[in-house]
Amino acid sequence: MGVQVQYCPECGGELFYDAPARRYACKSCGLYVTREQLTDLRQGIKIDEDERRKRRRQHGEYLEWWLSKK
């Protein structure tokens, strides 16, 4: 059984687990929460898969634009 990928309820980016701190972190938007806080966020904010894809695409387009200006 593989590792289940967790997605950020705020931006749709990938969440990474910080084992020493026992928290999840999103490298895209900086969200830093415990498992309980993550569950609360997900219950309050239901982001469907289409919305997650849309946000990820927009984030990628923004990064591409930002990097092109450097």
LINWOUR-V608593 format. One record per pair of residues at least 24 apart in sequence whose C-alpha atoms are under 8 Angstrom apart, sorted by the first residue. I is the first residue (numbers start at 1). GAP is how many residues later the second one is. Records with the same first field share a line. If there is no record, write none. Layout:
# LINWOUR-V608593
I: GAP / GAP
This chain:
# LINWOUR-V608593
9: 29 / 32 / 33 / 36 / 37 / 38
11: 41 / 44 / 45
12: 40 / 41 / 43 / 44
13: 43
